[in-house]
C-alpha cells in the first residue's frame, strides 16, 4: 500500500510539473462562450488576482507554471494526508 501512495505522489508531481507546460493558453469553451455572448463585459477582477499563484503560475510568470502545479500537488497531498491521519480509525490496545 505504501508503494502505491509513493507512486501516486510521484506520478502526480510529474504530471503537474511537466505536462502543465503543454496545456493550452487559449480560452476554453466556457470562456469563449462568455466572450461571444457579451457576458464578459460585466466581469470584475477577482480579489485574489494579485496573489502569488494567480493564473496557474508563480507570480503571473508562465515560465513557472510547472512550479505552481508542483506546489499545488504538494499542498493537496499534505492536506489530504493530514485529514486522513486525523480521521483514521484508532484501535484501543
Secondary structure, DSSP 8 states (H G I E B T S, - for coil): -HHHHHHHHHHHHHHHHHGGGGS--S--HHHHHHHHHTGGGG----TTTTSTTGGGSBTTBGGGHHHHHHHHHHHHHHHHHHHHHHH------
